[in-house]
Amino acid sequence: MVFPAVLPKVAARWLFTFYRAARKLRRQAFQLYNRNAAAAKPPSSAAVSQQGHAATAKQSPAILDDAAAAAAADGTVVCDVHGALLRSTALFPYFMLVAFEGGSLLRAALLLCAFPLVWALGERRGVRVMAFVTFVGLAPRDADLVARAVLPKHYMEQLNALVYERLWLPSRRKVVVTAAPRVMSEWFLREYMAADAVVGPELHHVAVGRRRYFTGLLAGPAPGRDVLQEALGAVADVGVVSSSSPVDQLLVPCCKEVYVVSREITKSAKLPRDKYPKPLIFHDGRLAFLPTPAAMLAFFLFLPLGVILSVIRINIGIVLPYKINFVAGAIFGVRFRTSGLRAPPADGKRRRGVLYVCTHRTLVDPIMLTTALQKPVPALTYSLSRLSEVIAPIKTVRLTRDRARDAETMSRLLKQGDLAVCPEGTTCREPYLLRFSPLFAELADDMEPVALDAQVTTLYGTTASGHKWLDPVAFFANPVPSYRVEFLGAVPREWTRAGGRTGVEVANWVQRRLGEALEFECTGLTRRDKYMMLAGNDGVVAK
């Protein structure tokens, strides 16, 4: 108990020391910046008007005017990403996501240690510091995976509804300007936001053998007005910047009108999930929160305790009997809720076991099912790590993706007793259900759908491109992991093969029934779709 008590005091002392040093550095940096600004004054409005396209600046309430929407309709809109298109002006969380997910825990800790210097310089002027710590020695492929699989989720959750709906959507040509390296946001902006051009700093990289690595240095100065004008092709009809944007001087000469988005407006302008540009179904990465400096400090302080809790919680499921699991898990912070469980029929009324058809949220789904049933039930798996197989308190049977062999295995196990199967074939974090494989419906008529759902606040217990053996450790390292297990009753006979239905019809009915219970949307996406997007492969495990 001494270590958790001392750790916050050490962290507070560390923060206070850096805070004093950072304030002194920031005062000196501002004095130098003001002297430089006085020596090189920006061009006057008269000089700008001589260029033929002087812009008028308007505050954010003007975005709600019909005139603003009319100016953007079928025209060209240029937006600053952070603070205009996104509600947050902060750059640090997105650099932290790249450092943590694409790099390592150590790289993320170094970036957090560098934050006082970034704060002293000002976050926008500290881009070079954050870029160096985040990208030095990082392979472009790793950065690209983070940009495709991790960052879009956090970008979409920060979209500014006012700018997106009133100005971005009606426009014909869309151009964005970012102060962060272009590799971080370009894929999201083009694939999700349908941006025509992205203007931002480039990262320098070098070749080492056959591989390339980032040096962490920006390739030259930030893009200037000539680069933006080339991307626009002509004068933009509308420009959108934040009240603290460093690119306003870049946008003003290139736009007919410029709208300034204030912080007060952005706080209440969150875009609802049902209005996202594209459905957010798949995403990867371990962090389940936006890693602001304060959140990451709390994460690193809690991490040692989280690992200890994870080991204890895992051992509760392995060592203790089922009747004690509920109480012991609750004592150590695991929330577990079950409903719909019915008494089993009398012995001798079934010649084969019950096939429990489950949704797939994490790798511990079968363990939570057996805990709710208070008895061990074998589970079918595919890409389970060897470590997870060893520590699992239930019998796990690997599938081969060979339809004939898998059908024979399932039939044999059902003759021996009950069996758990997840027909989606892979996990999904968001409120969607993937396509159900019809194989289970062709082999059993005695089935019961089971709706499972997991909630986390700190670390996701699944990954597509990371270390799968850490999945159970990560899930149980959350402060309060929670699980919901709901039994939906046996599948009616008229919706089984014995009732004349095909395997596909039965699988689709079970999927709809589970979707209604969880209030999830059913999709036709498969395991292959997920892995092609998140990991760049088809998800087939090599023998």
ROROKOL-773209 format. One line per field, with one value per residue (C-alpha): residue number from 1; residue in one letter; y, x, z. Coordinates in steps of 0.25 Angstrom, whole numbers, plus 5000, padded with zeros to 4 digits. Last residue first. Example, Ala and Ser with C-alpha at 12.3 -4.5 7.8 and 13.67 -1.06 7.14 Angstrom:
n	c(2 / 1);
res	c(S / A);
Y	c(4996 / 4982);
X	c(5055 / 5049);
Z	c(5029 / 5031);
***
This chain:
n	c(543 / 542 / 541 / 540 / 539 / 538 / 537 / 536 / 535 / 534 / 533 / 532 / 531 / 530 / 529 / 528 / 527 / 526 / 525 / 524 / 523 / 522 / 521 / 520 / 519 / 518 / 517 / 516 / 515 / 514 / 513 / 512 / 511 / 510 / 509 / 508 / 507 / 506 / 505 / 504 / 503 / 502 / 501 / 500 / 499 / 498 / 497 / 496 / 495 / 494 / 493 / 492 / 491 / 490 / 489 / 488 / 487 / 486 / 485 / 484 / 483 / 482 / 481 / 480 / 479 / 478 / 477 / 476 / 475 / 474 / 473 / 472 / 471 / 470 / 469 / 468 / 467 / 466 / 465 / 464 / 463 / 462 / 461 / 460 / 459 / 458 / 457 / 456 / 455 / 454 / 453 / 452 / 451 / 450 / 449 / 448 / 447 / 446 / 445 / 444 / 443 / 442 / 441 / 440 / 439 / 438 / 437 / 436 / 435 / 434 / 433 / 432 / 431 / 430 / 429 / 428 / 427 / 426 / 425 / 424 / 423 / 422 / 421 / 420 / 419 / 418 / 417 / 416 / 415 / 414 / 413 / 412 / 411 / 410 / 409 / 408 / 407 / 406 / 405 / 404 / 403 / 402 / 401 / 400 / 399 / 398 / 397 / 396 / 395 / 394 / 393 / 392 / 391 / 390 / 389 / 388 / 387 / 386 / 385 / 384 / 383 / 382 / 381 / 380 / 379 / 378 / 377 / 376 / 375 / 374 / 373 / 372 / 371 / 370 / 369 / 368 / 367 / 366 / 365 / 364 / 363 / 362 / 361 / 360 / 359 / 358 / 357 / 356 / 355 / 354 / 353 / 352 / 351 / 350 / 349 / 348 / 347 / 346 / 345 / 344 / 343 / 342 / 341 / 340 / 339 / 338 / 337 / 336 / 335 / 334 / 333 / 332 / 331 / 330 / 329 / 328 / 327 / 326 / 325 / 324 / 323 / 322 / 321 / 320 / 319 / 318 / 317 / 316 / 315 / 314 / 313 / 312 / 311 / 310 / 309 / 308 / 307 / 306 / 305 / 304 / 303 / 302 / 301 / 300 / 299 / 298 / 297 / 296 / 295 / 294 / 293 / 292 / 291 / 290 / 289 / 288 / 287 / 286 / 285 / 284 / 283 / 282 / 281 / 280 / 279 / 278 / 277 / 276 / 275 / 274 / 273 / 272 / 271 / 270 / 269 / 268 / 267 / 266 / 265 / 264 / 263 / 262 / 261 / 260 / 259 / 258 / 257 / 256 / 255 / 254 / 253 / 252 / 251 / 250 / 249 / 248 / 247 / 246 / 245 / 244 / 243 / 242 / 241 / 240 / 239 / 238 / 237 / 236 / 235 / 234 / 233 / 232 / 231 / 230 / 229 / 228 / 227 / 226 / 225 / 224 / 223 / 222 / 221 / 220 / 219 / 218 / 217 / 216 / 215 / 214 / 213 / 212 / 211 / 210 / 209 / 208 / 207 / 206 / 205 / 204 / 203 / 202 / 201 / 200 / 199 / 198 / 197 / 196 / 195 / 194 / 193 / 192 / 191 / 190 / 189 / 188 / 187 / 186 / 185 / 184 / 183 / 182 / 181 / 180 / 179 / 178 / 177 / 176 / 175 / 174 / 173 / 172 / 171 / 170 / 169 / 168 / 167 / 166 / 165 / 164 / 163 / 162 / 161 / 160 / 159 / 158 / 157 / 156 / 155 / 154 / 153 / 152 / 151 / 150 / 149 / 148 / 147 / 146 / 145 / 144 / 143 / 142 / 141 / 140 / 139 / 138 / 137 / 136 / 135 / 134 / 133 / 132 / 131 / 130 / 129 / 128 / 127 / 126 / 125 / 124 / 123 / 122 / 121 / 120 / 119 / 118 / 117 / 116 / 115 / 114 / 113 / 112 / 111 / 110 / 109 / 108 / 107 / 106 / 105 / 104 / 103 / 102 / 101 / 100 / 99 / 98 / 97 / 96 / 95 / 94 / 93 / 92 / 91 / 90 / 89 / 88 / 87 / 86 / 85 / 84 / 83 / 82 / 81 / 80 / 79 / 78 / 77 / 76 / 75 / 74 / 73 / 72 / 71 / 70 / 69 / 68 / 67 / 66 / 65 / 64 / 63 / 62 / 61 / 60 / 59 / 58 / 57 / 56 / 55 / 54 / 53 / 52 / 51 / 50 / 49 / 48 / 47 / 46 / 45 / 44 / 43 / 42 / 41 / 40 / 39 / 38 / 37 / 36 / 35 / 34 / 33 / 32 / 31 / 30 / 29 / 28 / 27 / 26 / 25 / 24 / 23 / 22 / 21 / 20 / 19 / 18 / 17 / 16 / 15 / 14 / 13 / 12 / 11 / 10 / 9 / 8 / 7 / 6 / 5 / 4 / 3 / 2 / 1);
res	c(K / A / V / V / G / D / N / G / A / L / M / M / Y / K / D / R / R / T / L / G / T / C / E / F / E / L / A / E / G / L / R / R / Q / V / W / N / A / V / E / V / G / T / R / G / G / A / R / T / W / E / R / P / V / A / G / L / F / E / V / R / Y / S / P / V / P / N / A / F / F / A / V / P / D / L / W / K / H / G / S / A / T / T / G / Y / L / T / T / V / Q / A / D / L / A / V / P / E / M / D / D / A / L / E / A / F / L / P / S / F / R / L / L / Y / P / E / R / C / T / T / G / E / P / C / V / A / L / D / G / Q / K / L / L / R / S / M / T / E / A / D / R / A / R / D / R / T / L / R / V / T / K / I / P / A / I / V / E / S / L / R / S / L / S / Y / T / L / A / P / V / P / K / Q / L / A / T / T / L / M / I / P / D / V / L / T / R / H / T / C / V / Y / L / V / G / R / R / R / K / G / D / A / P / P / A / R / L / G / S / T / R / F / R / V / G / F / I / A / G / A / V / F / N / I / K / Y / P / L / V / I / G / I / N / I / R / I / V / S / L / I / V / G / L / P / L / F / L / F / F / A / L / M / A / A / P / T / P / L / F / A / L / R / G / D / H / F / I / L / P / K / P / Y / K / D / R / P / L / K / A / S / K / T / I / E / R / S / V / V / Y / V / E / K / C / C / P / V / L / L / Q / D / V / P / S / S / S / S / V / V / G / V / D / A / V / A / G / L / A / E / Q / L / V / D / R / G / P / A / P / G / A / L / L / G / T / F / Y / R / R / R / G / V / A / V / H / H / L / E / P / G / V / V / A / D / A / A / M / Y / E / R / L / F / W / E / S / M / V / R / P / A / A / T / V / V / V / K / R / R / S / P / L / W / L / R / E / Y / V / L / A / N / L / Q / E / M / Y / H / K / P / L / V / A / R / A / V / L / D / A / D / R / P / A / L / G / V / F / T / V / F / A / M / V / R / V / G / R / R / E / G / L / A / W / V / L / P / F / A / C / L / L / L / A / A / R / L / L / S / G / G / E / F / A / V / L / M / F / Y / P / F / L / A / T / S / R / L / L / A / G / H / V / D / C / V / V / T / G / D / A / A / A / A / A / A / A / D / D / L / I / A / P / S / Q / K / A / T / A / A / H / G / Q / Q / S / V / A / A / S / S / P / P / K / A / A / A / A / N / R / N / Y / L / Q / F / A / Q / R / R / L / K / R / A / A / R / Y / F / T / F / L / W / R / A / A / V / K / P / L / V / A / P / F / V / M);
Y	c(4908 / 4922 / 4930 / 4936 / 4950 / 4955 / 4964 / 4979 / 4980 / 4989 / 4990 / 4976 / 4970 / 4975 / 4971 / 4957 / 4955 / 4958 / 4970 / 4967 / 4976 / 4976 / 4988 / 4987 / 4989 / 4978 / 4970 / 4974 / 4971 / 4957 / 4954 / 4959 / 4950 / 4938 / 4941 / 4943 / 4929 / 4922 / 4927 / 4924 / 4910 / 4908 / 4907 / 4894 / 4894 / 4883 / 4893 / 4903 / 4915 / 4907 / 4900 / 4913 / 4917 / 4914 / 4926 / 4939 / 4938 / 4951 / 4953 / 4967 / 4970 / 4981 / 4985 / 4995 / 5000 / 4994 / 4984 / 4972 / 4976 / 4978 / 4965 / 4957 / 4963 / 4963 / 4950 / 4956 / 4965 / 4976 / 4976 / 4973 / 4976 / 4973 / 4976 / 4991 / 4999 / 5011 / 5011 / 4997 / 4991 / 4977 / 4972 / 4957 / 4953 / 4938 / 4931 / 4917 / 4906 / 4891 / 4890 / 4887 / 4885 / 4893 / 4905 / 4905 / 4906 / 4918 / 4928 / 4940 / 4954 / 4964 / 4970 / 4985 / 4994 / 4996 / 4988 / 4976 / 4963 / 4952 / 4939 / 4945 / 4931 / 4931 / 4917 / 4911 / 4896 / 4887 / 4872 / 4860 / 4859 / 4874 / 4872 / 4862 / 4870 / 4882 / 4875 / 4869 / 4882 / 4888 / 4877 / 4879 / 4894 / 4896 / 4909 / 4901 / 4903 / 4902 / 4895 / 4902 / 4894 / 4904 / 4910 / 4917 / 4919 / 4910 / 4915 / 4929 / 4927 / 4920 / 4931 / 4930 / 4931 / 4921 / 4917 / 4908 / 4908 / 4896 / 4899 / 4898 / 4900 / 4912 / 4916 / 4931 / 4927 / 4918 / 4930 / 4939 / 4929 / 4928 / 4943 / 4945 / 4947 / 4960 / 4965 / 4953 / 4950 / 4936 / 4924 / 4914 / 4900 / 4891 / 4877 / 4865 / 4853 / 4862 / 4859 / 4849 / 4858 / 4868 / 4881 / 4892 / 4904 / 4917 / 4928 / 4941 / 4951 / 4953 / 4965 / 4965 / 4977 / 4974 / 4983 / 4974 / 4971 / 4969 / 4958 / 4951 / 4951 / 4946 / 4936 / 4929 / 4920 / 4917 / 4911 / 4919 / 4916 / 4920 / 4931 / 4937 / 4936 / 4945 / 4956 / 4955 / 4957 / 4968 / 4975 / 4975 / 4980 / 4992 / 4996 / 4998 / 5005 / 5015 / 5025 / 5024 / 5025 / 5037 / 5044 / 5040 / 5046 / 5059 / 5060 / 5057 / 5043 / 5042 / 5029 / 5014 / 5013 / 4999 / 5001 / 4997 / 5002 / 4995 / 4999 / 5015 / 5017 / 5027 / 5042 / 5041 / 5046 / 5034 / 5036 / 5050 / 5061 / 5069 / 5084 / 5088 / 5090 / 5096 / 5109 / 5113 / 5111 / 5121 / 5117 / 5129 / 5129 / 5135 / 5140 / 5142 / 5133 / 5132 / 5144 / 5140 / 5126 / 5127 / 5138 / 5129 / 5118 / 5119 / 5117 / 5122 / 5126 / 5114 / 5115 / 5113 / 5119 / 5121 / 5124 / 5119 / 5127 / 5118 / 5104 / 5102 / 5092 / 5102 / 5113 / 5106 / 5102 / 5117 / 5122 / 5114 / 5100 / 5099 / 5099 / 5088 / 5073 / 5072 / 5064 / 5051 / 5043 / 5034 / 5020 / 5013 / 4998 / 4991 / 4995 / 5007 / 5017 / 5031 / 5039 / 5054 / 5057 / 5066 / 5078 / 5081 / 5083 / 5073 / 5073 / 5068 / 5064 / 5053 / 5053 / 5038 / 5034 / 5047 / 5053 / 5040 / 5036 / 5050 / 5052 / 5047 / 5046 / 5061 / 5065 / 5074 / 5088 / 5084 / 5091 / 5085 / 5086 / 5083 / 5085 / 5085 / 5090 / 5086 / 5076 / 5085 / 5098 / 5095 / 5081 / 5079 / 5093 / 5092 / 5078 / 5080 / 5066 / 5061 / 5047 / 5045 / 5049 / 5039 / 5027 / 5032 / 5031 / 5016 / 5008 / 5016 / 5026 / 5016 / 5006 / 5017 / 5021 / 5006 / 5005 / 5018 / 5012 / 5019 / 5023 / 5037 / 5039 / 5042 / 5049 / 5057 / 5061 / 5065 / 5075 / 5080 / 5082 / 5091 / 5104 / 5099 / 5094 / 5107 / 5107 / 5105 / 5095 / 5087 / 5088 / 5083 / 5072 / 5065 / 5056 / 5051 / 5049 / 5041 / 5032 / 5030 / 5025 / 5016 / 5010 / 5007 / 5012 / 5011 / 5010 / 5019 / 5029 / 5030 / 5032 / 5042 / 5050 / 5050 / 5055 / 5066 / 5074 / 5081 / 5090 / 5082 / 5083 / 5077 / 5084 / 5097 / 5095 / 5085 / 5083 / 5097 / 5098 / 5102 / 5102 / 5103 / 5105 / 5097 / 5102 / 5109 / 5123 / 5118 / 5112 / 5125 / 5133 / 5124 / 5128 / 5117 / 5119 / 5134 / 5130 / 5126 / 5140 / 5147 / 5151 / 5157 / 5153 / 5162 / 5155 / 5165 / 5165 / 5180 / 5176 / 5169 / 5182 / 5190 / 5180 / 5182 / 5172 / 5165 / 5172 / 5166 / 5173 / 5174 / 5159 / 5156 / 5164 / 5158 / 5144 / 5147 / 5152 / 5140 / 5130 / 5137 / 5136 / 5121 / 5117 / 5123 / 5117 / 5103 / 5103 / 5106 / 5095 / 5085 / 5086 / 5085 / 5073 / 5065 / 5068 / 5064 / 5051 / 5048 / 5050 / 5042 / 5030 / 5031 / 5026 / 5015 / 5010 / 5009 / 5000);
X	c(4999 / 4998 / 4986 / 4977 / 4973 / 4973 / 4984 / 4987 / 4985 / 4973 / 4966 / 4969 / 4967 / 4953 / 4948 / 4954 / 4947 / 4934 / 4924 / 4909 / 4905 / 4895 / 4893 / 4894 / 4882 / 4888 / 4875 / 4871 / 4885 / 4884 / 4871 / 4876 / 4888 / 4880 / 4870 / 4882 / 4889 / 4875 / 4873 / 4887 / 4886 / 4873 / 4860 / 4851 / 4847 / 4858 / 4868 / 4864 / 4855 / 4842 / 4847 / 4849 / 4863 / 4865 / 4865 / 4871 / 4882 / 4888 / 4903 / 4908 / 4922 / 4929 / 4944 / 4946 / 4960 / 4964 / 4975 / 4966 / 4964 / 4979 / 4983 / 4973 / 4978 / 4993 / 4995 / 4989 / 5001 / 4997 / 4991 / 4977 / 4975 / 4965 / 4964 / 4963 / 4970 / 4965 / 4950 / 4945 / 4931 / 4928 / 4915 / 4910 / 4897 / 4895 / 4886 / 4882 / 4883 / 4877 / 4875 / 4890 / 4900 / 4895 / 4892 / 4907 / 4912 / 4904 / 4915 / 4909 / 4912 / 4918 / 4910 / 4911 / 4911 / 4926 / 4937 / 4936 / 4943 / 4945 / 4939 / 4925 / 4920 / 4924 / 4923 / 4920 / 4918 / 4909 / 4912 / 4919 / 4911 / 4912 / 4928 / 4927 / 4918 / 4927 / 4939 / 4933 / 4928 / 4941 / 4948 / 4938 / 4938 / 4953 / 4955 / 4964 / 4956 / 4964 / 4957 / 4958 / 4955 / 4952 / 4960 / 4969 / 4983 / 4989 / 4980 / 4982 / 4998 / 4997 / 4989 / 4975 / 4973 / 4962 / 4954 / 4943 / 4939 / 4937 / 4926 / 4930 / 4919 / 4913 / 4905 / 4909 / 4923 / 4923 / 4918 / 4929 / 4940 / 4934 / 4934 / 4949 / 4954 / 4947 / 4934 / 4928 / 4913 / 4910 / 4903 / 4902 / 4900 / 4893 / 4898 / 4893 / 4883 / 4874 / 4863 / 4872 / 4874 / 4864 / 4864 / 4873 / 4868 / 4867 / 4877 / 4871 / 4880 / 4895 / 4903 / 4917 / 4925 / 4939 / 4945 / 4954 / 4943 / 4933 / 4942 / 4943 / 4928 / 4924 / 4935 / 4932 / 4921 / 4930 / 4941 / 4954 / 4967 / 4966 / 4955 / 4961 / 4975 / 4971 / 4966 / 4979 / 4988 / 4979 / 4979 / 4994 / 4995 / 4985 / 4993 / 5006 / 4997 / 4990 / 5001 / 5004 / 4989 / 4987 / 4999 / 4992 / 4979 / 4986 / 4994 / 4982 / 4981 / 4967 / 4961 / 4961 / 4976 / 4979 / 4979 / 4970 / 4957 / 4946 / 4931 / 4931 / 4920 / 4924 / 4922 / 4917 / 4903 / 4898 / 4909 / 4905 / 4914 / 4918 / 4916 / 4913 / 4928 / 4931 / 4922 / 4929 / 4943 / 4941 / 4941 / 4946 / 4940 / 4948 / 4942 / 4947 / 4959 / 4974 / 4979 / 4972 / 4977 / 4992 / 4990 / 4980 / 4989 / 4993 / 4979 / 4975 / 4961 / 4959 / 4960 / 4949 / 4951 / 4940 / 4940 / 4954 / 4962 / 4967 / 4974 / 4972 / 4984 / 4993 / 4988 / 4992 / 5006 / 5008 / 5003 / 5014 / 5016 / 5023 / 5038 / 5047 / 5045 / 5041 / 5050 / 5046 / 5057 / 5046 / 5050 / 5051 / 5054 / 5063 / 5076 / 5074 / 5067 / 5064 / 5052 / 5048 / 5033 / 5024 / 5017 / 5002 / 4993 / 4982 / 4975 / 4961 / 4956 / 4945 / 4943 / 4945 / 4955 / 4962 / 4962 / 4965 / 4977 / 4983 / 4982 / 4995 / 5003 / 5001 / 5010 / 5003 / 4999 / 4988 / 4981 / 4969 / 4963 / 4949 / 4943 / 4928 / 4923 / 4910 / 4916 / 4927 / 4920 / 4907 / 4908 / 4923 / 4925 / 4914 / 4916 / 4930 / 4937 / 4944 / 4938 / 4941 / 4956 / 4957 / 4952 / 4960 / 4973 / 4974 / 4973 / 4977 / 4987 / 4992 / 4995 / 5002 / 5011 / 5015 / 5017 / 5025 / 5035 / 5038 / 5052 / 5049 / 5034 / 5028 / 5039 / 5043 / 5029 / 5026 / 5038 / 5035 / 5020 / 5024 / 5021 / 5006 / 5007 / 5013 / 5027 / 5026 / 5015 / 5024 / 5035 / 5026 / 5020 / 5034 / 5032 / 5019 / 5026 / 5036 / 5026 / 5019 / 5032 / 5034 / 5020 / 5024 / 5023 / 5011 / 5001 / 5007 / 5015 / 5004 / 4993 / 5002 / 5004 / 4988 / 4987 / 4997 / 4991 / 4980 / 4970 / 4958 / 4945 / 4951 / 4948 / 4951 / 4960 / 4970 / 4967 / 4968 / 4958 / 4957 / 4944 / 4942 / 4928 / 4916 / 4910 / 4920 / 4915 / 4900 / 4904 / 4910 / 4898 / 4888 / 4894 / 4898 / 4913 / 4911 / 4911 / 4926 / 4931 / 4934 / 4947 / 4946 / 4956 / 4963 / 4963 / 4969 / 4984 / 4982 / 4973 / 4984 / 4993 / 4981 / 4979 / 4993 / 5004 / 5009 / 5020 / 5034 / 5042 / 5030 / 5027 / 5042 / 5041 / 5028 / 5034 / 5046 / 5037 / 5028 / 5039 / 5045 / 5032 / 5030 / 5043 / 5040 / 5027 / 5032 / 5043 / 5032 / 5023 / 5034 / 5037 / 5022 / 5020 / 5031 / 5026 / 5012 / 5017 / 5026 / 5013 / 5004 / 5014 / 5016 / 5002 / 5001 / 5015 / 5012 / 5000);
Z	c(4840 / 4836 / 4842 / 4832 / 4835 / 4821 / 4822 / 4823 / 4838 / 4841 / 4827 / 4822 / 4835 / 4837 / 4823 / 4825 / 4838 / 4830 / 4827 / 4824 / 4835 / 4847 / 4855 / 4870 / 4880 / 4889 / 4889 / 4875 / 4869 / 4876 / 4869 / 4856 / 4856 / 4860 / 4849 / 4839 / 4843 / 4842 / 4828 / 4824 / 4829 / 4821 / 4828 / 4828 / 4842 / 4845 / 4840 / 4850 / 4851 / 4852 / 4864 / 4872 / 4876 / 4891 / 4900 / 4899 / 4910 / 4914 / 4918 / 4921 / 4925 / 4932 / 4933 / 4945 / 4946 / 4933 / 4934 / 4932 / 4917 / 4915 / 4922 / 4914 / 4900 / 4903 / 4896 / 4884 / 4882 / 4872 / 4858 / 4860 / 4875 / 4886 / 4901 / 4899 / 4910 / 4918 / 4919 / 4916 / 4913 / 4909 / 4902 / 4901 / 4895 / 4896 / 4885 / 4889 / 4880 / 4879 / 4864 / 4862 / 4850 / 4839 / 4848 / 4853 / 4838 / 4835 / 4837 / 4844 / 4837 / 4846 / 4858 / 4860 / 4873 / 4872 / 4877 / 4868 / 4870 / 4860 / 4854 / 4854 / 4857 / 4872 / 4877 / 4891 / 4892 / 4901 / 4902 / 4896 / 4884 / 4882 / 4882 / 4871 / 4862 / 4864 / 4860 / 4847 / 4843 / 4845 / 4836 / 4825 / 4825 / 4826 / 4833 / 4843 / 4856 / 4869 / 4881 / 4895 / 4908 / 4920 / 4930 / 4919 / 4924 / 4913 / 4902 / 4905 / 4905 / 4891 / 4885 / 4880 / 4865 / 4863 / 4875 / 4878 / 4892 / 4902 / 4913 / 4928 / 4938 / 4946 / 4934 / 4936 / 4939 / 4926 / 4918 / 4924 / 4920 / 4906 / 4904 / 4909 / 4895 / 4894 / 4888 / 4880 / 4880 / 4885 / 4879 / 4891 / 4884 / 4894 / 4895 / 4888 / 4892 / 4900 / 4910 / 4918 / 4929 / 4933 / 4925 / 4929 / 4938 / 4930 / 4930 / 4924 / 4931 / 4935 / 4940 / 4943 / 4948 / 4951 / 4962 / 4971 / 4981 / 4970 / 4964 / 4977 / 4979 / 4965 / 4964 / 4977 / 4972 / 4959 / 4967 / 4969 / 4962 / 4947 / 4948 / 4960 / 4954 / 4943 / 4953 / 4961 / 4949 / 4944 / 4957 / 4958 / 4943 / 4947 / 4959 / 4951 / 4940 / 4949 / 4949 / 4935 / 4931 / 4940 / 4933 / 4920 / 4924 / 4928 / 4915 / 4907 / 4902 / 4896 / 4902 / 4899 / 4897 / 4891 / 4876 / 4865 / 4858 / 4851 / 4850 / 4849 / 4839 / 4828 / 4828 / 4843 / 4844 / 4852 / 4862 / 4866 / 4862 / 4875 / 4874 / 4888 / 4892 / 4878 / 4880 / 4893 / 4886 / 4875 / 4861 / 4852 / 4838 / 4826 / 4813 / 4799 / 4803 / 4799 / 4805 / 4819 / 4819 / 4822 / 4832 / 4839 / 4839 / 4854 / 4859 / 4872 / 4869 / 4860 / 4845 / 4833 / 4819 / 4809 / 4794 / 4792 / 4781 / 4770 / 4768 / 4783 / 4784 / 4776 / 4785 / 4798 / 4793 / 4789 / 4802 / 4810 / 4814 / 4827 / 4826 / 4821 / 4822 / 4837 / 4845 / 4853 / 4845 / 4839 / 4835 / 4822 / 4819 / 4809 / 4816 / 4824 / 4815 / 4821 / 4825 / 4825 / 4830 / 4822 / 4827 / 4823 / 4812 / 4809 / 4796 / 4790 / 4804 / 4804 / 4819 / 4821 / 4811 / 4808 / 4822 / 4829 / 4820 / 4821 / 4836 / 4842 / 4829 / 4827 / 4839 / 4849 / 4846 / 4837 / 4825 / 4818 / 4804 / 4800 / 4786 / 4783 / 4797 / 4803 / 4813 / 4818 / 4821 / 4829 / 4833 / 4835 / 4841 / 4851 / 4854 / 4858 / 4857 / 4870 / 4871 / 4856 / 4859 / 4870 / 4862 / 4850 / 4858 / 4860 / 4848 / 4836 / 4842 / 4852 / 4840 / 4832 / 4844 / 4845 / 4830 / 4830 / 4840 / 4853 / 4856 / 4860 / 4859 / 4872 / 4879 / 4866 / 4863 / 4877 / 4877 / 4863 / 4866 / 4878 / 4871 / 4870 / 4885 / 4891 / 4893 / 4908 / 4906 / 4897 / 4907 / 4918 / 4908 / 4906 / 4918 / 4912 / 4899 / 4906 / 4913 / 4899 / 4893 / 4905 / 4903 / 4889 / 4875 / 4866 / 4877 / 4887 / 4879 / 4868 / 4879 / 4886 / 4874 / 4873 / 4887 / 4886 / 4875 / 4883 / 4876 / 4879 / 4871 / 4858 / 4845 / 4852 / 4864 / 4858 / 4843 / 4838 / 4827 / 4812 / 4805 / 4790 / 4784 / 4780 / 4793 / 4802 / 4799 / 4801 / 4814 / 4819 / 4814 / 4821 / 4834 / 4844 / 4841 / 4845 / 4859 / 4858 / 4856 / 4843 / 4836 / 4822 / 4812 / 4802 / 4788 / 4777 / 4781 / 4784 / 4795 / 4803 / 4802 / 4807 / 4818 / 4823 / 4821 / 4833 / 4841 / 4841 / 4852 / 4862 / 4860 / 4863 / 4876 / 4880 / 4877 / 4886 / 4897 / 4896 / 4896 / 4909 / 4916 / 4911 / 4917 / 4930 / 4931 / 4926 / 4937 / 4948 / 4942 / 4941 / 4956 / 4959 / 4950 / 4956 / 4970 / 4967 / 4961 / 4973 / 4982 / 4973 / 4974 / 4989 / 4992 / 4982 / 4986 / 5001 / 5000);
***
